[in-house]
């Protein structure tokens, strides 16, 4: 490059300065474009999530109406069946034939299963309004584990708990939260064949929420099943082993808390369900405050 004293020196200097300014402007524009692309990507992701939520809500509403009608139509004759079984048992002779006793027992067991399905349908179709209150998450987890322990499919499951002492209370309905946790624990027990390890880990997030992860050592969730895992009546269990409503009801319950539930597979295998809760205090709640930081 020439110097100011050389012919064309000033022109070359001005060209170099202009080129440097152009390079700086180009870098700035590239940064702005990258930020805009990132912003549009986030917006598209949020839009896709909103669309999935809307579709799920519409699907749940449709299934809810169907479930309510079906539960009503099935409930009445089911009550008659159970009544006739009890009547037949009351009229058995002193030494009844074993086949007759066995047949009545099978009818009663089948009727109880139908009754359980009907009650699940009603819970799904007409969910009660949650009574949100500050809940001590560690205490809720401990109570749910004690409930799960009485089930044969969970008696031999090893449980690890990692919930800090300084987590804030989560906003939830105590009864409904127990329903969600018990469902996840028993599902884990089923997936592991009644023996394995379940880890429950909780931590706070930067936006002031609390996330509880329930991780099992089972086979995990097939990639093709993950998008449908919270759909009503979808189940990977053998016929007669599940209604496919447990996770759908859990999803609806978490939404009623203003929270979220998500599922994925862990890095070491097994399924992981993450529950995200709001935190804070409900002023209108009549329940006593939990002892949380």
NORWO-V330717 format. One line per field, one symbol per residue. psi: psi as a letter, one per 40 degrees, with the letter a starting at -180 (. if undefined). A space follows every 50 residues. Layout:
psi = ???
//
This chain:
psi = iiideihedddddddddddddddddddddddddddddddddddddddddd ddddddddddddddddddddddddddddddddddddddddeiidgihddd dddddddddddddddddddddddddghihighihhhddddddddddddde hdeedehhhhhghiefiiiihihddddddddddddddddddefehahhhh hiiiideeihhhhhhifaeahiddddeedeihehieiiheeieeeddddd ddddddeeaihiiiiideiiihhhhhiiiahhdeheiiiigi.
//
